[in-house]
């Protein structure tokens, strides 16, 4: 990229990663425009010195207008939930919406695109137990509509790179930190712990990373990433038990000691979904989330360190910021 900060369009700015990304871009001197729907909850970006463009990923004309005057694009927006009563909406937004936006970016001559994918599209080597950017997820690992839709959307992004749009794909692992407004499934797990609604845990593992590091990783991908390449933005491989111990140390809350067998966790998921349907609310835990726990999602994230200069901070800091933000914003009863 040439010297001087380009004007960036950011989708998903009102969400978890997007809100942190916008703050990082502003901190580094970028001019920022955010694509938002008129009905979006904008609390995450209130008071920030940025432009708003109203539009929808399913409305191509609104995307052309939003891109006017922008040089680079960060496509962060996605419907992220493991509980979706109408799956077709997820594919309309995550897959077709991505295609609509990237085709508009190609027509507008956008100089570089950073597409936010997910660790869910990365395969894990059965021998080493680690995933890396050379591996694609096995079909059985795509346990829900979110993961399947993001897998297809990433394929769209990589195909657009072959068509001449300079797209760099970043694959955040499991971010933790502030501005998890909805919250995400990971944030909901932290909240369940804080609200003492986590009596047991399952034997699985995740790669945790601070969401503010993920935001910085997006900017590094813009500046140093190679088009057509994928970069895992992650940090530390941890079991659920280790994560709970960290949360216990940070909060003084005693972590659960009961390890729940998978079949009992699945039964809990089915009951939770049934109760959620009856009450018209999101379930406490979903069947698909439990199924996803069958595999440890551990990764080798050295490519981003080596090629982008990605340097993540200790995950305890991200967990501590998540706890403080949830408490400060009334999520903890």
C-alpha positions as CSV (number, residue, x, y, z in Angstrom):
1,X,0.0,0.0,0.0
2,X,1.2,3.6,-0.7
3,X,2.0,5.9,2.1
4,X,-0.9,7.8,3.7
5,X,-4.1,6.2,5.0
6,X,-6.8,5.4,2.5
7,X,-10.5,5.8,3.1
8,X,-12.1,2.5,4.2
9,X,-15.6,1.1,4.0
10,X,-16.3,-1.3,6.9
11,X,-19.3,-3.6,7.0
12,X,-20.3,-5.1,10.3
13,X,-19.1,-2.1,12.2
14,X,-21.8,-2.3,14.8
15,X,-20.8,-5.9,15.7
16,X,-18.1,-7.4,17.9
17,X,-15.1,-7.5,15.6
18,X,-16.3,-4.6,13.5
19,X,-16.6,-2.2,16.4
20,X,-13.1,-3.0,17.5
21,X,-11.8,-2.7,14.0
22,X,-13.3,0.8,13.5
23,X,-11.6,2.0,16.6
24,X,-8.3,0.6,15.5
25,X,-8.6,2.2,12.0
26,X,-9.5,5.6,13.5
27,X,-6.6,5.3,16.0
28,X,-4.2,4.7,13.0
29,X,-5.6,7.7,11.1
30,X,-7.9,6.1,8.5
31,X,-11.0,7.8,7.3
32,X,-13.8,5.4,7.9
33,X,-17.3,4.9,6.5
34,X,-19.5,2.2,7.9
35,X,-22.2,0.3,6.0
36,X,-25.2,-0.1,8.4
37,X,-28.8,-1.0,8.0
38,X,-31.3,1.6,9.1
39,X,-32.6,-0.7,11.8
40,X,-29.2,-1.6,13.1
41,X,-28.4,-1.2,16.8
42,X,-25.6,1.5,16.6
43,X,-24.6,1.7,20.3
44,X,-21.2,0.1,19.5
45,X,-20.2,3.0,17.3
46,X,-21.9,6.0,18.9
47,X,-19.8,9.1,19.2
48,X,-17.1,7.9,16.8
49,X,-15.7,10.2,14.1
50,X,-16.9,8.3,11.0
51,X,-19.4,8.4,8.2
52,X,-22.5,6.2,7.9
53,X,-23.8,4.7,4.7
54,X,-27.2,3.1,4.9
55,X,-27.6,-0.1,2.9
56,X,-28.0,-3.9,3.0
57,X,-25.8,-6.7,1.6
58,X,-28.9,-8.0,-0.1
59,X,-29.4,-4.7,-2.0
60,X,-26.6,-4.3,-4.6
61,X,-27.4,-0.7,-5.5
62,X,-26.9,0.4,-1.9
63,X,-23.4,-1.2,-1.9
64,X,-22.3,0.7,-5.0
65,X,-23.2,4.0,-3.3
66,X,-21.5,3.0,0.0
67,X,-18.3,2.3,-1.9
68,X,-18.2,5.7,-3.6
69,X,-15.0,7.5,-2.7
70,X,-13.5,4.6,-0.7
71,X,-10.2,3.0,-1.7
72,X,-10.2,-0.2,0.5
73,X,-12.9,-2.5,2.0
74,X,-13.1,-4.5,5.2
75,X,-16.0,-6.9,4.8
76,X,-16.6,-8.0,8.4
77,X,-20.5,-8.3,8.4
78,X,-22.1,-11.7,8.8
79,X,-25.1,-13.2,10.5
80,X,-23.3,-15.0,13.4
81,X,-25.5,-17.3,15.5
82,X,-25.8,-21.1,16.0
83,X,-29.6,-20.6,16.4
84,X,-31.4,-19.7,13.2
85,X,-35.1,-20.5,12.7
86,X,-34.8,-19.6,9.0
87,X,-31.5,-20.9,7.6
88,X,-32.1,-19.4,4.2
89,X,-31.6,-15.9,5.6
90,X,-28.1,-16.8,6.8
91,X,-27.1,-17.9,3.3
92,X,-28.7,-14.8,1.7
93,X,-26.6,-12.5,4.0
94,X,-23.4,-14.5,4.4
95,X,-23.0,-16.0,0.9
96,X,-25.0,-14.0,-1.6
97,X,-24.4,-10.7,0.3
98,X,-20.6,-11.3,0.2
99,X,-20.9,-11.9,-3.6
100,X,-23.0,-8.8,-4.0
101,X,-20.4,-6.6,-2.1
102,X,-17.3,-8.0,-3.7
103,X,-18.7,-7.7,-7.2
104,X,-19.6,-4.1,-6.5
105,X,-16.0,-3.6,-5.2
106,X,-14.6,-5.1,-8.4
107,X,-16.7,-2.7,-10.5
108,X,-15.6,0.3,-8.3
109,X,-11.9,-0.5,-8.6
110,X,-11.4,-1.0,-4.9
111,X,-7.6,-1.3,-4.4
112,X,-7.7,-4.0,-1.6
113,X,-10.2,-6.0,0.3
114,X,-9.9,-7.8,3.7
115,X,-12.6,-10.4,4.0
116,X,-13.3,-11.6,7.6
117,X,-13.9,-15.4,7.5
118,X,-13.6,-17.7,10.5
119,X,-11.5,-20.5,11.9
120,X,-14.5,-22.8,11.1
121,X,-13.4,-23.0,7.5
122,X,-9.9,-24.2,8.4
123,X,-9.3,-28.0,8.5
124,X,-7.5,-29.7,11.4
125,X,-4.8,-32.3,10.8
126,X,-6.0,-35.5,12.4
127,X,-2.3,-36.5,13.1
128,X,-1.0,-33.3,14.6
129,X,-4.3,-32.0,16.1
130,X,-3.6,-28.6,14.6
131,X,-5.2,-26.7,11.8
132,X,-3.5,-24.4,9.4
133,X,-4.3,-22.3,6.3
134,X,-3.4,-25.0,3.9
135,X,-6.3,-27.2,5.1
136,X,-10.0,-26.8,4.5
137,X,-12.6,-28.0,7.0
138,X,-14.0,-31.5,6.5
139,X,-17.8,-31.6,5.8
140,X,-18.4,-33.2,9.2
141,X,-16.7,-30.3,10.9
142,X,-19.2,-27.8,9.4
143,X,-21.8,-28.6,12.0
144,X,-24.2,-25.8,11.6
145,X,-25.6,-23.3,9.0
146,X,-23.3,-20.5,10.2
147,X,-20.2,-22.6,9.5
148,X,-21.5,-23.9,6.2
149,X,-22.5,-20.4,5.0
150,X,-19.1,-19.0,6.0
151,X,-17.3,-21.8,4.2
152,X,-19.2,-21.0,1.0
153,X,-18.7,-17.3,1.5
154,X,-14.9,-17.8,1.8
155,X,-15.0,-19.7,-1.5
156,X,-16.7,-16.7,-3.1
157,X,-14.0,-14.4,-1.7
158,X,-11.2,-16.5,-3.0
159,X,-12.9,-16.9,-6.4
160,X,-13.2,-13.1,-6.6
161,X,-9.4,-12.9,-6.0
162,X,-8.9,-15.1,-9.0
163,X,-11.1,-12.7,-11.0
164,X,-8.8,-9.8,-10.3
165,X,-10.1,-8.3,-7.0
166,X,-7.2,-8.2,-4.5
167,X,-8.9,-10.0,-1.6
168,X,-7.0,-11.1,1.5
169,X,-8.9,-13.5,3.8
170,X,-8.4,-13.4,7.6
171,X,-9.7,-16.2,9.8
172,X,-10.1,-15.1,13.4
173,X,-10.1,-18.0,15.9
174,X,-12.2,-17.3,19.0
175,X,-12.1,-13.6,19.9
176,X,-12.7,-12.3,23.4
177,X,-12.9,-8.8,24.6
178,X,-15.0,-5.6,24.7
179,X,-18.0,-4.6,22.6
180,X,-19.5,-8.1,22.3
181,X,-22.9,-6.5,22.2
182,X,-25.3,-9.3,21.1
183,X,-23.3,-11.3,22.5
184,X,-21.5,-13.9,20.3
185,X,-21.7,-17.6,21.3
186,X,-18.3,-17.2,23.0
187,X,-19.5,-14.1,24.8
188,X,-22.6,-16.0,25.9
189,X,-20.3,-18.7,27.4
190,X,-18.5,-16.0,29.4
191,X,-21.8,-14.5,30.5
192,X,-23.1,-17.9,31.6
193,X,-20.0,-18.2,33.8
194,X,-20.4,-14.7,35.2
195,X,-24.1,-15.2,36.0
196,X,-23.3,-18.6,37.6
197,X,-25.3,-20.5,35.0
198,X,-22.6,-22.9,34.1
199,X,-22.8,-25.9,36.4
200,X,-20.7,-28.1,34.2
201,X,-18.4,-28.2,31.1
202,X,-17.6,-30.4,28.2
203,X,-14.1,-31.7,27.3
204,X,-13.2,-29.6,24.3
205,X,-10.7,-26.9,23.3
206,X,-10.5,-23.6,21.4
207,X,-7.9,-21.2,20.2
208,X,-8.5,-17.8,22.0
209,X,-7.3,-14.4,20.9
210,X,-8.0,-10.8,22.0
211,X,-10.5,-9.1,19.7
212,X,-8.4,-5.9,19.8
213,X,-5.5,-8.0,18.4
214,X,-7.8,-9.3,15.7
215,X,-8.6,-5.7,14.8
216,X,-4.9,-4.9,14.4
217,X,-4.5,-8.1,12.4
218,X,-7.1,-6.9,9.9
219,X,-5.0,-3.7,9.3
220,X,-1.8,-5.8,9.0
221,X,-3.6,-7.9,6.4
222,X,-4.5,-4.8,4.4
223,X,-0.9,-3.6,4.5
224,X,1.0,-6.8,4.2
225,X,-1.3,-9.6,3.2
226,X,-1.0,-11.4,-0.1
227,X,-4.2,-11.4,-2.2
228,X,-5.7,-14.9,-2.5
229,X,-4.1,-16.0,0.8
230,X,-5.7,-16.9,4.1
231,X,-4.3,-15.8,7.5
232,X,-5.3,-17.3,10.9
233,X,-5.6,-14.6,13.5
234,X,-5.3,-16.5,16.7
235,X,-3.1,-17.0,19.8
236,X,-3.4,-19.6,22.5
237,X,-4.8,-23.2,22.3
238,X,-6.8,-23.8,25.5
239,X,-9.1,-26.5,26.8
240,X,-12.5,-25.4,28.2
241,X,-11.2,-26.3,31.7
242,X,-8.2,-24.0,31.3
243,X,-10.4,-21.1,30.1
244,X,-12.7,-21.6,33.1
245,X,-9.7,-21.6,35.4
246,X,-8.6,-18.2,33.9
247,X,-12.1,-16.8,34.3
248,X,-12.2,-18.1,37.9
249,X,-8.8,-16.4,38.7
250,X,-10.0,-13.1,37.1
251,X,-13.4,-13.0,38.8
252,X,-13.1,-15.0,42.0
253,X,-16.0,-17.1,40.9
254,X,-15.5,-20.9,41.4
255,X,-15.3,-22.7,38.1
256,X,-17.5,-25.8,37.6
257,X,-15.8,-29.0,38.4
258,X,-18.2,-31.4,36.7
259,X,-17.3,-32.6,33.2
260,X,-20.4,-33.4,31.3
261,X,-20.4,-36.4,28.9
262,X,-21.3,-35.4,25.4
263,X,-24.5,-37.3,25.3
264,X,-25.8,-35.5,28.4
265,X,-24.7,-32.2,26.9
266,X,-26.7,-33.0,23.7
267,X,-29.7,-33.8,25.7
268,X,-29.4,-30.5,27.5
269,X,-29.2,-28.8,24.0
270,X,-32.4,-30.4,22.8
271,X,-34.2,-29.4,26.0
272,X,-32.8,-25.9,25.8
273,X,-34.0,-25.5,22.2
274,X,-37.4,-26.9,23.0
275,X,-37.8,-24.4,25.9
276,X,-36.5,-21.6,23.7
277,X,-39.2,-22.3,21.0
278,X,-41.9,-22.4,23.6
279,X,-40.8,-19.1,25.1
280,X,-39.9,-17.4,21.8
281,X,-36.3,-16.8,23.0
282,X,-32.9,-18.0,22.0
283,X,-31.9,-21.2,23.7
284,X,-29.3,-21.2,26.5
285,X,-27.3,-23.8,24.6
286,X,-27.9,-25.2,21.1
287,X,-27.5,-28.7,19.8
288,X,-25.2,-27.6,17.1
289,X,-22.9,-25.8,19.6
290,X,-22.6,-29.1,21.5
291,X,-21.9,-31.1,18.4
292,X,-19.1,-28.6,17.5
293,X,-17.5,-29.5,20.8
294,X,-16.7,-33.0,19.6
295,X,-13.5,-31.7,18.0
296,X,-10.7,-29.7,19.6
297,X,-10.2,-26.5,17.5
298,X,-6.5,-26.0,17.9
299,X,-4.4,-24.1,15.4
300,X,-0.9,-23.2,14.2
301,X,-1.2,-19.4,13.7
302,X,2.4,-18.8,12.8
303,X,1.7,-17.7,9.2
304,X,0.2,-14.4,10.3
305,X,3.1,-13.9,12.7
306,X,5.6,-14.6,10.0
307,X,4.1,-12.8,7.1
308,X,2.0,-10.0,8.7
309,X,4.0,-9.3,11.8
310,X,1.0,-10.3,13.9
311,X,1.9,-10.1,17.6
312,X,-1.0,-11.1,19.9
313,X,-1.2,-10.1,23.6
314,X,-1.9,-12.5,26.4
315,X,-5.5,-13.9,26.2
316,X,-6.0,-13.2,29.9
317,X,-6.1,-9.5,29.0
318,X,-8.9,-10.1,26.5
319,X,-10.9,-12.2,29.0
320,X,-10.4,-9.5,31.7
321,X,-11.7,-6.8,29.3
322,X,-14.6,-8.9,28.3
323,X,-15.6,-9.4,32.0
324,X,-15.2,-5.6,32.7
325,X,-17.3,-4.7,29.6
326,X,-20.1,-7.1,30.3
327,X,-20.3,-5.9,33.9
328,X,-20.1,-2.2,33.0
329,X,-22.9,-2.6,30.4
330,X,-25.5,-4.4,32.6
331,X,-25.1,-8.0,31.3
332,X,-24.2,-9.5,34.6
333,X,-27.1,-9.9,37.0
